[in-house]
């Protein structure tokens, strides 16, 4: 499998099997998942405990920052064809969103 993590500018250097730079020549569908986590009150140590016992804190809310269609292989409109040598693609991932995806409770 291939993938990568974007930097602050949205640039991704793709790796294959998380260790080899680049991907083989071919046609690929592209999925994008960008999220932001928010937790109002993180877990705290329980007073008088040994430091490993924690309170539950508040739920973690995960927000999706890119429209959902881009994160699913069956709905993404993004695709690229890679060629031998260095490849560069500018992909439009739609408008910026902030949709609540899920709530995780500790």
Phi and psi in radians as a Rosetta constraint file:
Dihedral C 1 N 2 CA 2 C 2 CIRCULARHARMONIC -2.208 0.35
Dihedral N 2 CA 2 C 2 N 3 CIRCULARHARMONIC 2.677 0.35
Dihedral C 2 N 3 CA 3 C 3 CIRCULARHARMONIC 3.083 0.35
Dihedral N 3 CA 3 C 3 N 4 CIRCULARHARMONIC -3.095 0.35
Dihedral C 3 N 4 CA 4 C 4 CIRCULARHARMONIC -2.981 0.35
Dihedral N 4 CA 4 C 4 N 5 CIRCULARHARMONIC 3.025 0.35
Dihedral C 4 N 5 CA 5 C 5 CIRCULARHARMONIC -2.077 0.35
Dihedral N 5 CA 5 C 5 N 6 CIRCULARHARMONIC 2.358 0.35
Dihedral C 5 N 6 CA 6 C 6 CIRCULARHARMONIC -1.365 0.35
Dihedral N 6 CA 6 C 6 N 7 CIRCULARHARMONIC 2.636 0.35
Dihedral C 6 N 7 CA 7 C 7 CIRCULARHARMONIC -1.560 0.35
Dihedral N 7 CA 7 C 7 N 8 CIRCULARHARMONIC -3.004 0.35
Dihedral C 7 N 8 CA 8 C 8 CIRCULARHARMONIC -1.077 0.35
Dihedral N 8 CA 8 C 8 N 9 CIRCULARHARMONIC -0.423 0.35
Dihedral C 8 N 9 CA 9 C 9 CIRCULARHARMONIC -1.595 0.35
Dihedral N 9 CA 9 C 9 N 10 CIRCULARHARMONIC -0.056 0.35
Dihedral C 9 N 10 CA 10 C 10 CIRCULARHARMONIC 1.538 0.35
Dihedral N 10 CA 10 C 10 N 11 CIRCULARHARMONIC 0.137 0.35
Dihedral C 10 N 11 CA 11 C 11 CIRCULARHARMONIC -1.418 0.35
Dihedral N 11 CA 11 C 11 N 12 CIRCULARHARMONIC 2.345 0.35
Dihedral C 11 N 12 CA 12 C 12 CIRCULARHARMONIC -2.131 0.35
Dihedral N 12 CA 12 C 12 N 13 CIRCULARHARMONIC 2.292 0.35
Dihedral C 12 N 13 CA 13 C 13 CIRCULARHARMONIC -1.780 0.35
Dihedral N 13 CA 13 C 13 N 14 CIRCULARHARMONIC 1.963 0.35
Dihedral C 13 N 14 CA 14 C 14 CIRCULARHARMONIC -1.368 0.35
Dihedral N 14 CA 14 C 14 N 15 CIRCULARHARMONIC 2.435 0.35
Dihedral C 14 N 15 CA 15 C 15 CIRCULARHARMONIC -2.135 0.35
Dihedral N 15 CA 15 C 15 N 16 CIRCULARHARMONIC 2.614 0.35
Dihedral C 15 N 16 CA 16 C 16 CIRCULARHARMONIC -1.839 0.35
Dihedral N 16 CA 16 C 16 N 17 CIRCULARHARMONIC 2.297 0.35
Dihedral C 16 N 17 CA 17 C 17 CIRCULARHARMONIC 0.936 0.35
Dihedral N 17 CA 17 C 17 N 18 CIRCULARHARMONIC 0.557 0.35
Dihedral C 17 N 18 CA 18 C 18 CIRCULARHARMONIC 1.042 0.35
Dihedral N 18 CA 18 C 18 N 19 CIRCULARHARMONIC 0.222 0.35
Dihedral C 18 N 19 CA 19 C 19 CIRCULARHARMONIC -2.467 0.35
Dihedral N 19 CA 19 C 19 N 20 CIRCULARHARMONIC -0.329 0.35
Dihedral C 19 N 20 CA 20 C 20 CIRCULARHARMONIC -1.883 0.35
Dihedral N 20 CA 20 C 20 N 21 CIRCULARHARMONIC 2.196 0.35
Dihedral C 20 N 21 CA 21 C 21 CIRCULARHARMONIC -1.131 0.35
Dihedral N 21 CA 21 C 21 N 22 CIRCULARHARMONIC 2.422 0.35
Dihedral C 21 N 22 CA 22 C 22 CIRCULARHARMONIC 1.469 0.35
Dihedral N 22 CA 22 C 22 N 23 CIRCULARHARMONIC -3.074 0.35
Dihedral C 22 N 23 CA 23 C 23 CIRCULARHARMONIC -2.422 0.35
Dihedral N 23 CA 23 C 23 N 24 CIRCULARHARMONIC 2.746 0.35
Dihedral C 23 N 24 CA 24 C 24 CIRCULARHARMONIC -1.114 0.35
Dihedral N 24 CA 24 C 24 N 25 CIRCULARHARMONIC 2.733 0.35
Dihedral C 24 N 25 CA 25 C 25 CIRCULARHARMONIC -1.027 0.35
Dihedral N 25 CA 25 C 25 N 26 CIRCULARHARMONIC 2.382 0.35
Dihedral C 25 N 26 CA 26 C 26 CIRCULARHARMONIC 2.779 0.35
Dihedral N 26 CA 26 C 26 N 27 CIRCULARHARMONIC -3.040 0.35
Dihedral C 26 N 27 CA 27 C 27 CIRCULARHARMONIC -1.838 0.35
Dihedral N 27 CA 27 C 27 N 28 CIRCULARHARMONIC 2.353 0.35
Dihedral C 27 N 28 CA 28 C 28 CIRCULARHARMONIC -2.365 0.35
Dihedral N 28 CA 28 C 28 N 29 CIRCULARHARMONIC 2.472 0.35
Dihedral C 28 N 29 CA 29 C 29 CIRCULARHARMONIC -1.533 0.35
Dihedral N 29 CA 29 C 29 N 30 CIRCULARHARMONIC 2.489 0.35
Dihedral C 29 N 30 CA 30 C 30 CIRCULARHARMONIC -1.976 0.35
Dihedral N 30 CA 30 C 30 N 31 CIRCULARHARMONIC 2.294 0.35
Dihedral C 30 N 31 CA 31 C 31 CIRCULARHARMONIC -2.020 0.35
Dihedral N 31 CA 31 C 31 N 32 CIRCULARHARMONIC 2.586 0.35
Dihedral C 31 N 32 CA 32 C 32 CIRCULARHARMONIC -2.319 0.35
Dihedral N 32 CA 32 C 32 N 33 CIRCULARHARMONIC 2.239 0.35
Dihedral C 32 N 33 CA 33 C 33 CIRCULARHARMONIC -2.281 0.35
Dihedral N 33 CA 33 C 33 N 34 CIRCULARHARMONIC 2.044 0.35
Dihedral C 33 N 34 CA 34 C 34 CIRCULARHARMONIC -2.225 0.35
Dihedral N 34 CA 34 C 34 N 35 CIRCULARHARMONIC 2.163 0.35
Dihedral C 34 N 35 CA 35 C 35 CIRCULARHARMONIC -2.272 0.35
Dihedral N 35 CA 35 C 35 N 36 CIRCULARHARMONIC 2.863 0.35
Dihedral C 35 N 36 CA 36 C 36 CIRCULARHARMONIC -2.343 0.35
Dihedral N 36 CA 36 C 36 N 37 CIRCULARHARMONIC 2.367 0.35
Dihedral C 36 N 37 CA 37 C 37 CIRCULARHARMONIC -1.813 0.35
Dihedral N 37 CA 37 C 37 N 38 CIRCULARHARMONIC 2.483 0.35
Dihedral C 37 N 38 CA 38 C 38 CIRCULARHARMONIC -2.368 0.35
Dihedral N 38 CA 38 C 38 N 39 CIRCULARHARMONIC 2.280 0.35
Dihedral C 38 N 39 CA 39 C 39 CIRCULARHARMONIC -2.396 0.35
Dihedral N 39 CA 39 C 39 N 40 CIRCULARHARMONIC 2.054 0.35
Dihedral C 39 N 40 CA 40 C 40 CIRCULARHARMONIC -1.110 0.35
Dihedral N 40 CA 40 C 40 N 41 CIRCULARHARMONIC -0.767 0.35
Dihedral C 40 N 41 CA 41 C 41 CIRCULARHARMONIC -2.399 0.35
Dihedral N 41 CA 41 C 41 N 42 CIRCULARHARMONIC 1.891 0.35
Dihedral C 41 N 42 CA 42 C 42 CIRCULARHARMONIC -1.207 0.35
Dihedral N 42 CA 42 C 42 N 43 CIRCULARHARMONIC 2.800 0.35
Dihedral C 42 N 43 CA 43 C 43 CIRCULARHARMONIC -0.997 0.35
Dihedral N 43 CA 43 C 43 N 44 CIRCULARHARMONIC 2.528 0.35
Dihedral C 43 N 44 CA 44 C 44 CIRCULARHARMONIC -2.122 0.35
Dihedral N 44 CA 44 C 44 N 45 CIRCULARHARMONIC 2.633 0.35
Dihedral C 44 N 45 CA 45 C 45 CIRCULARHARMONIC -1.075 0.35
Dihedral N 45 CA 45 C 45 N 46 CIRCULARHARMONIC 2.497 0.35
Dihedral C 45 N 46 CA 46 C 46 CIRCULARHARMONIC -1.340 0.35
Dihedral N 46 CA 46 C 46 N 47 CIRCULARHARMONIC 2.208 0.35
Dihedral C 46 N 47 CA 47 C 47 CIRCULARHARMONIC -0.973 0.35
Dihedral N 47 CA 47 C 47 N 48 CIRCULARHARMONIC 2.362 0.35
Dihedral C 47 N 48 CA 48 C 48 CIRCULARHARMONIC 1.436 0.35
Dihedral N 48 CA 48 C 48 N 49 CIRCULARHARMONIC -0.069 0.35
Dihedral C 48 N 49 CA 49 C 49 CIRCULARHARMONIC -1.452 0.35
Dihedral N 49 CA 49 C 49 N 50 CIRCULARHARMONIC -3.078 0.35
Dihedral C 49 N 50 CA 50 C 50 CIRCULARHARMONIC -1.543 0.35
Dihedral N 50 CA 50 C 50 N 51 CIRCULARHARMONIC 0.138 0.35
Dihedral C 50 N 51 CA 51 C 51 CIRCULARHARMONIC 1.645 0.35
Dihedral N 51 CA 51 C 51 N 52 CIRCULARHARMONIC -0.217 0.35
Dihedral C 51 N 52 CA 52 C 52 CIRCULARHARMONIC -1.716 0.35
Dihedral N 52 CA 52 C 52 N 53 CIRCULARHARMONIC -0.345 0.35
Dihedral C 52 N 53 CA 53 C 53 CIRCULARHARMONIC -1.449 0.35
Dihedral N 53 CA 53 C 53 N 54 CIRCULARHARMONIC 2.276 0.35
Dihedral C 53 N 54 CA 54 C 54 CIRCULARHARMONIC -2.145 0.35
Dihedral N 54 CA 54 C 54 N 55 CIRCULARHARMONIC 2.620 0.35
Dihedral C 54 N 55 CA 55 C 55 CIRCULARHARMONIC -1.269 0.35
Dihedral N 55 CA 55 C 55 N 56 CIRCULARHARMONIC 2.959 0.35
Dihedral C 55 N 56 CA 56 C 56 CIRCULARHARMONIC -1.311 0.35
Dihedral N 56 CA 56 C 56 N 57 CIRCULARHARMONIC -0.381 0.35
Dihedral C 56 N 57 CA 57 C 57 CIRCULARHARMONIC 1.137 0.35
Dihedral N 57 CA 57 C 57 N 58 CIRCULARHARMONIC -2.909 0.35
Dihedral C 57 N 58 CA 58 C 58 CIRCULARHARMONIC -1.767 0.35
Dihedral N 58 CA 58 C 58 N 59 CIRCULARHARMONIC 2.835 0.35
Dihedral C 58 N 59 CA 59 C 59 CIRCULARHARMONIC -1.061 0.35
Dihedral N 59 CA 59 C 59 N 60 CIRCULARHARMONIC 2.653 0.35
Dihedral C 59 N 60 CA 60 C 60 CIRCULARHARMONIC -1.659 0.35
Dihedral N 60 CA 60 C 60 N 61 CIRCULARHARMONIC 2.196 0.35
Dihedral C 60 N 61 CA 61 C 61 CIRCULARHARMONIC -1.817 0.35
Dihedral N 61 CA 61 C 61 N 62 CIRCULARHARMONIC 2.260 0.35
Dihedral C 61 N 62 CA 62 C 62 CIRCULARHARMONIC -1.860 0.35
Dihedral N 62 CA 62 C 62 N 63 CIRCULARHARMONIC 2.163 0.35
Dihedral C 62 N 63 CA 63 C 63 CIRCULARHARMONIC -1.825 0.35
Dihedral N 63 CA 63 C 63 N 64 CIRCULARHARMONIC 2.360 0.35
Dihedral C 63 N 64 CA 64 C 64 CIRCULARHARMONIC -1.480 0.35
Dihedral N 64 CA 64 C 64 N 65 CIRCULARHARMONIC 2.254 0.35
Dihedral C 64 N 65 CA 65 C 65 CIRCULARHARMONIC -1.833 0.35
Dihedral N 65 CA 65 C 65 N 66 CIRCULARHARMONIC -0.112 0.35
Dihedral C 65 N 66 CA 66 C 66 CIRCULARHARMONIC -2.192 0.35
Dihedral N 66 CA 66 C 66 N 67 CIRCULARHARMONIC 2.464 0.35
Dihedral C 66 N 67 CA 67 C 67 CIRCULARHARMONIC -0.885 0.35
Dihedral N 67 CA 67 C 67 N 68 CIRCULARHARMONIC 2.476 0.35
Dihedral C 67 N 68 CA 68 C 68 CIRCULARHARMONIC -1.000 0.35
Dihedral N 68 CA 68 C 68 N 69 CIRCULARHARMONIC -0.599 0.35
Dihedral C 68 N 69 CA 69 C 69 CIRCULARHARMONIC -0.983 0.35
Dihedral N 69 CA 69 C 69 N 70 CIRCULARHARMONIC -0.490 0.35
Dihedral C 69 N 70 CA 70 C 70 CIRCULARHARMONIC -1.359 0.35
Dihedral N 70 CA 70 C 70 N 71 CIRCULARHARMONIC -0.221 0.35
Dihedral C 70 N 71 CA 71 C 71 CIRCULARHARMONIC -1.731 0.35
Dihedral N 71 CA 71 C 71 N 72 CIRCULARHARMONIC 0.066 0.35
Dihedral C 71 N 72 CA 72 C 72 CIRCULARHARMONIC -2.128 0.35
Dihedral N 72 CA 72 C 72 N 73 CIRCULARHARMONIC 2.221 0.35
Dihedral C 72 N 73 CA 73 C 73 CIRCULARHARMONIC -1.025 0.35
Dihedral N 73 CA 73 C 73 N 74 CIRCULARHARMONIC -0.494 0.35
Dihedral C 73 N 74 CA 74 C 74 CIRCULARHARMONIC -1.432 0.35
Dihedral N 74 CA 74 C 74 N 75 CIRCULARHARMONIC -0.281 0.35
Dihedral C 74 N 75 CA 75 C 75 CIRCULARHARMONIC -2.109 0.35
Dihedral N 75 CA 75 C 75 N 76 CIRCULARHARMONIC -0.195 0.35
Dihedral C 75 N 76 CA 76 C 76 CIRCULARHARMONIC -1.160 0.35
Dihedral N 76 CA 76 C 76 N 77 CIRCULARHARMONIC 2.342 0.35
Dihedral C 76 N 77 CA 77 C 77 CIRCULARHARMONIC -1.533 0.35
Dihedral N 77 CA 77 C 77 N 78 CIRCULARHARMONIC -0.003 0.35
Dihedral C 77 N 78 CA 78 C 78 CIRCULARHARMONIC -1.536 0.35
Dihedral N 78 CA 78 C 78 N 79 CIRCULARHARMONIC 2.349 0.35
Dihedral C 78 N 79 CA 79 C 79 CIRCULARHARMONIC -2.699 0.35
Dihedral N 79 CA 79 C 79 N 80 CIRCULARHARMONIC 2.722 0.35
Dihedral C 79 N 80 CA 80 C 80 CIRCULARHARMONIC -2.429 0.35
Dihedral N 80 CA 80 C 80 N 81 CIRCULARHARMONIC 2.736 0.35
Dihedral C 80 N 81 CA 81 C 81 CIRCULARHARMONIC -2.088 0.35
Dihedral N 81 CA 81 C 81 N 82 CIRCULARHARMONIC 2.037 0.35
Dihedral C 81 N 82 CA 82 C 82 CIRCULARHARMONIC -1.580 0.35
Dihedral N 82 CA 82 C 82 N 83 CIRCULARHARMONIC 2.582 0.35
Dihedral C 82 N 83 CA 83 C 83 CIRCULARHARMONIC -2.133 0.35
Dihedral N 83 CA 83 C 83 N 84 CIRCULARHARMONIC 2.946 0.35
Dihedral C 83 N 84 CA 84 C 84 CIRCULARHARMONIC -1.017 0.35
Dihedral N 84 CA 84 C 84 N 85 CIRCULARHARMONIC 2.431 0.35
Dihedral C 84 N 85 CA 85 C 85 CIRCULARHARMONIC 1.651 0.35
Dihedral N 85 CA 85 C 85 N 86 CIRCULARHARMONIC -2.887 0.35
Dihedral C 85 N 86 CA 86 C 86 CIRCULARHARMONIC -1.346 0.35
Dihedral N 86 CA 86 C 86 N 87 CIRCULARHARMONIC 2.377 0.35
Dihedral C 86 N 87 CA 87 C 87 CIRCULARHARMONIC -2.118 0.35
Dihedral N 87 CA 87 C 87 N 88 CIRCULARHARMONIC 2.520 0.35
Dihedral C 87 N 88 CA 88 C 88 CIRCULARHARMONIC -2.384 0.35
Dihedral N 88 CA 88 C 88 N 89 CIRCULARHARMONIC 2.256 0.35
Dihedral C 88 N 89 CA 89 C 89 CIRCULARHARMONIC -2.277 0.35
Dihedral N 89 CA 89 C 89 N 90 CIRCULARHARMONIC 2.340 0.35
Dihedral C 89 N 90 CA 90 C 90 CIRCULARHARMONIC -1.812 0.35
Dihedral N 90 CA 90 C 90 N 91 CIRCULARHARMONIC 1.990 0.35
Dihedral C 90 N 91 CA 91 C 91 CIRCULARHARMONIC -1.962 0.35
Dihedral N 91 CA 91 C 91 N 92 CIRCULARHARMONIC 2.381 0.35
Dihedral C 91 N 92 CA 92 C 92 CIRCULARHARMONIC -1.640 0.35
Dihedral N 92 CA 92 C 92 N 93 CIRCULARHARMONIC 2.052 0.35
Dihedral C 92 N 93 CA 93 C 93 CIRCULARHARMONIC -1.806 0.35
Dihedral N 93 CA 93 C 93 N 94 CIRCULARHARMONIC 0.514 0.35
Dihedral C 93 N 94 CA 94 C 94 CIRCULARHARMONIC 1.340 0.35
Dihedral N 94 CA 94 C 94 N 95 CIRCULARHARMONIC -2.937 0.35
Dihedral C 94 N 95 CA 95 C 95 CIRCULARHARMONIC -1.337 0.35
Dihedral N 95 CA 95 C 95 N 96 CIRCULARHARMONIC 2.702 0.35
Dihedral C 95 N 96 CA 96 C 96 CIRCULARHARMONIC -1.265 0.35
Dihedral N 96 CA 96 C 96 N 97 CIRCULARHARMONIC 2.359 0.35
Dihedral C 96 N 97 CA 97 C 97 CIRCULARHARMONIC -2.270 0.35
Dihedral N 97 CA 97 C 97 N 98 CIRCULARHARMONIC 2.927 0.35
Dihedral C 97 N 98 CA 98 C 98 CIRCULARHARMONIC -2.501 0.35
Dihedral N 98 CA 98 C 98 N 99 CIRCULARHARMONIC 1.469 0.35
Dihedral C 98 N 99 CA 99 C 99 CIRCULARHARMONIC -1.848 0.35
Dihedral N 99 CA 99 C 99 N 100 CIRCULARHARMONIC 2.334 0.35
Dihedral C 99 N 100 CA 100 C 100 CIRCULARHARMONIC -1.188 0.35
Dihedral N 100 CA 100 C 100 N 101 CIRCULARHARMONIC 2.125 0.35
Dihedral C 100 N 101 CA 101 C 101 CIRCULARHARMONIC -1.651 0.35
Dihedral N 101 CA 101 C 101 N 102 CIRCULARHARMONIC -0.902 0.35
Dihedral C 101 N 102 CA 102 C 102 CIRCULARHARMONIC -2.812 0.35
Dihedral N 102 CA 102 C 102 N 103 CIRCULARHARMONIC 2.804 0.35
Dihedral C 102 N 103 CA 103 C 103 CIRCULARHARMONIC -2.059 0.35
Dihedral N 103 CA 103 C 103 N 104 CIRCULARHARMONIC 2.237 0.35
Dihedral C 103 N 104 CA 104 C 104 CIRCULARHARMONIC -1.948 0.35
Dihedral N 104 CA 104 C 104 N 105 CIRCULARHARMONIC 2.210 0.35
Dihedral C 104 N 105 CA 105 C 105 CIRCULARHARMONIC -1.870 0.35
Dihedral N 105 CA 105 C 105 N 106 CIRCULARHARMONIC 2.284 0.35
